[in-house]
């Protein structure tokens, strides 16, 4: 249960952190596979014929990998620097998610792109804006955490 909650926390922190999506997924997979390899022998002994390795691997990645990923996001945000930095990034695309009603402004961060989420009530402002202004704090591992977002035409 703690691993699942940590995975949900990691997902919410990913939205607030300027990081490529590949890195948190890679961390979760690596630690989940390691946990799975370390525990599969013991689980196989206790469960007998009912043991399914791929199911165990999936749950190891989700729970233990999610726990480690969430822990790393937490450490990055809690032990970061105090000073803030302002970044002004041009909007390269706007997308809508009909199920949640969210609007996303896509920005380029050098070697990856990041979707910045806005409420559905801000749809017209996002579509009219040319830039997203981000107020960020640098985290312990060097990944900036978004503290505030605003939209601007200039």
N, C-alpha and C positions, 0 to 999 in steps of 0.2 A: 504494500500500500504506500509506503514511504517512497519507494522507487517511482511509482506511477505519479504521485503528487510532484515529485522532483522533476519528472519528465515534463509535466504540465507547466511547472515553474520555468524550466529551461526554455520551453516554447514561448512563454510570455516575455522572458528576458531577451530572447533572440530578437523579438520585435523592437526592443528598446536599445539594442546594442548594434553598433556599426561593425558587423562581422559577416563574412561570407557564410552562406548556409552550409557549405561543405564541411567546414571545420567542426561544428558541434555534432553533426551526423557522424563524422569519422571518429570523433572521441567516443561517442556512445557505442558505435560498432566495435571499436577496439577493446574497450573495457568490458562490454557485454560478452564478446567472444572469449576474452581471458577468463572472466568469471565462469562462463559456461564450461570451458575446458577444465578449470579447477574443480568444479562441483559435479560434473557429469559422472565421474567414476563412483562417487558416493551415492548419488541418486539412482544410478543403475543397480547398485547392490541392494538398496532398500525397496525399490519399486518393482524389480523383476522384469517380467515381460511387458508391463504396461509403460515402460519408459520410452518416450519419443524424443530423440535428440533434437530434431528441428523445432519442436515446440519449446523445448527447454532453451534452445539458442535464442528463439524469438523473445521469450519472456526475460531472458538474461539481458539482452540488448535493451529492451524496453525499461526494465526495472533498474538493474544495476548500472547499465550505461546511462540511463536517464538520471539516476542519482548522482553519478560522477559529473555529468554535464551540468546539471543544476547546481551542484556544489561549486564548480569552476565559475559559472556565471555569478553566483553569490559572492565568491571571493573577489572576482574582478570588480564588482560594483561596490562592495563594502569597503575594501581597502584601496580604493582609487584616490586620485588627487582631488584636492578641494577646489582649485580654480577651474573656471569654465572657459570654454572656447566657442566662438560663433563660426559656423560654417554656412555658406550660402551656396546651394547646389541647384543647377538648372533642372527643371522637370523634363524628363525625356519621354514620359508616357503616363497615362492615367487609366486605371482599370477599376471596375466595379465588381463587387461580389453580391449577387442578388440575395443569397440566403441570409447573410448577416447584415446586408445593407451598407457595408463598409466601402469606402473609396480609398484607393491607393495611388499615391504619386510615386512614380519610379524615378530614382536618381542614380547616377553613376558614381561609384566610389573608387575609381581607378580601374582595378582589375576585376571588379564585380559590381553588380547593381543591387540596389536595396529598395524595397517597397516601404514607404512611410504611410502608415494607416491614419485615416481621418474618418470621423463620424459621417453618416449618410446625410446629415443636415448641412455638412460643409461641401457637398458635391459641387455646387455652382462656384464656390470660392476656389476649389482645387482645379476645376476646369478652366477658370479664368486666370489663374496664377501662372507665372513663368518660373518662379524660384521657390524653393523651400529653404527657410532659414532655421538651422538647428543650433540650439544651445546644448553643448555636450560637456561632459566631464571625462577625463581620461581614466580608465580603469587600471587596476594593478597590472594586468597583463598587456596593457597598451591598447585595448579595444575601447573606443569611446562609447559612453552611455548617453543616450538622448534624454535630456531633462525637459526640453521645451521645443515645440515646433510651431512655426508661423509660416504663413504664405505671403508672397509678395509678387507684384508684377515687375518690379525693377530691382 
